């Protein structure tokens, strides 16, 4: 059974580039009984996503489709592969990330503010954000929430609302 992660959870980066999974997310992880390997990668929104290997494989199938048909698809595939790395929880429920991956997401070991991380539950995966980057992204998403939800709920075969000539 896959864990089901929800919510926004403040966290911080320790000196060894580990992030402690917040308590609410630890419960979801433990209840899922799955200590399987995890894959972390950079997402287009500028965060680090952590998925189970099974979810990662499903995601790759969707993204890659029948194959890299054009230069954009090849770029996407190449960057996803280049930033993907296996990560593991330690006994204290911390995930250690490569510094270069965190840096690409704007998460660094600078002063206290730079060590601030927001862990966001995204159903079957977790997203690790720089707190400021998350605040910006979240505010933009809230502004378009209604329109995005309407588009997502619209039937795929719904007729166009374009007036007939």
C-alpha positions in Angstrom: 0.0 0.0 0.0 1.4 3.4 -0.9 1.4 6.1 1.7 -0.9 9.1 1.3 0.8 12.3 2.2 -1.0 15.6 2.8 -0.3 19.1 4.2 2.5 21.7 4.5 5.1 20.9 7.1 8.0 23.2 8.1 11.4 21.4 8.4 15.0 22.2 8.3 18.2 21.0 6.6 20.9 19.7 9.0 24.7 20.0 8.5 24.8 16.6 6.7 22.1 17.6 4.1 19.4 15.5 5.8 15.8 16.6 6.3 13.8 15.1 9.2 10.4 13.9 8.0 7.8 15.8 10.1 5.8 13.7 12.6 2.5 13.7 10.6 4.3 12.5 7.5 6.2 9.8 9.5 2.8 8.4 10.6 1.7 8.1 7.0 4.9 6.5 6.0 4.9 4.0 8.9 1.2 3.1 8.3 2.1 2.3 4.6 4.5 -0.4 5.9 6.8 0.2 2.8 10.5 0.8 3.5 11.1 0.5 -0.2 13.8 2.4 -2.1 12.9 6.0 -2.9 13.8 8.2 -5.9 14.3 11.9 -5.5 14.5 14.2 -8.5 14.2 17.9 -9.4 10.7 18.9 -10.6 10.0 21.7 -13.1 8.4 23.9 -10.3 11.8 24.0 -8.6 11.3 21.5 -5.8 12.7 18.1 -5.0 10.2 15.3 -5.3 10.5 12.0 -3.5 8.6 9.0 -4.8 8.6 5.2 -4.2 10.4 3.4 -7.0 7.1 2.1 -8.1 5.6 5.6 -8.4 8.8 6.8 -10.2 8.4 4.0 -12.8 4.8 5.0 -13.4 5.8 8.7 -13.6 8.5 7.9 -16.2 6.0 5.9 -18.3 3.7 8.9 -18.4 6.5 11.4 -19.1 8.3 9.4 -21.7 5.3 7.9 -23.5 6.3 6.1 -26.6 9.7 7.7 -26.7 11.6 11.0 -27.1 9.8 12.3 -30.2 11.3 15.8 -30.2 14.1 17.8 -28.7 11.9 19.0 -25.8 11.0 15.5 -24.8 14.7 14.5 -25.0 15.7 17.5 -22.8 13.0 16.6 -20.3 14.0 12.9 -20.1 17.7 13.8 -19.8 17.2 16.3 -17.0 14.9 13.9 -15.1 17.5 11.2 -15.4 20.4 13.4 -14.5 18.7 14.7 -11.3 17.2 11.4 -10.2 18.9 9.7 -7.2 18.0 7.0 -4.8 17.5 8.1 -1.2 16.8 6.2 2.0 15.3 7.0 5.4 17.6 6.5 8.3 16.3 5.2 11.7 15.4 8.7 12.7 13.2 9.2 9.6 15.6 11.6 7.9 16.3 11.6 4.2 19.8 12.6 3.1 20.0 14.4 -0.2 22.9 15.2 -2.5 23.9 18.8 -2.0 23.8 19.5 -5.8 20.1 18.4 -6.0 19.1 20.6 -3.0 21.1 23.5 -4.5 19.1 23.2 -7.8 15.9 23.5 -5.7 17.2 26.6 -3.9 17.8 24.8 -0.6 21.2 25.4 0.9 23.2 25.2 4.0 23.7 29.0 4.4 22.2 30.9 7.3 19.2 29.8 9.3 16.7 31.1 6.7 18.3 29.2 3.9 18.1 26.0 5.9 14.3 26.4 6.1 12.4 23.8 4.1 8.7 23.2 3.5 7.8 19.6 3.1 4.5 19.3 1.1 2.5 16.1 0.9 1.4 15.5 -2.7 -0.7 12.4 -2.3 1.7 9.5 -3.2 4.9 11.7 -3.1 6.6 14.3 -1.0 7.8 17.7 -2.3 10.7 19.5 -0.6 10.7 23.2 -1.2 12.8 26.2 -0.1 10.2 28.0 2.1 10.3 31.3 0.1 10.0 29.4 -3.2 7.0 27.5 -1.8 5.3 30.7 -0.6 5.6 32.2 -4.1 4.4 29.0 -5.9 1.6 28.5 -3.4 0.3 32.1 -3.8 0.3 31.8 -7.6 -1.5 28.4 -7.4 -4.2 29.9 -5.1 -4.8 32.7 -7.6 -5.6 30.2 -10.4 -7.2 27.5 -8.1 -10.8 27.9 -9.4 -9.9 27.9 -13.1 -7.4 25.0 -12.6 -10.0 22.9 -10.8 -12.6 23.6 -13.4 -10.2 22.5 -16.1 -9.3 19.4 -14.2 -12.9 18.4 -13.6 -14.1 19.1 -17.2 -14.9 15.9 -19.1 -12.2 15.1 -21.6 -14.8 14.8 -24.4 -16.7 18.0 -23.5 -17.7 20.0 -26.5 -15.8 23.2 -27.1 -17.6 26.4 -25.9 -16.5 28.2 -29.1 -19.4 29.9 -30.9 -20.4 28.4 -34.2 -19.9 30.6 -37.3 
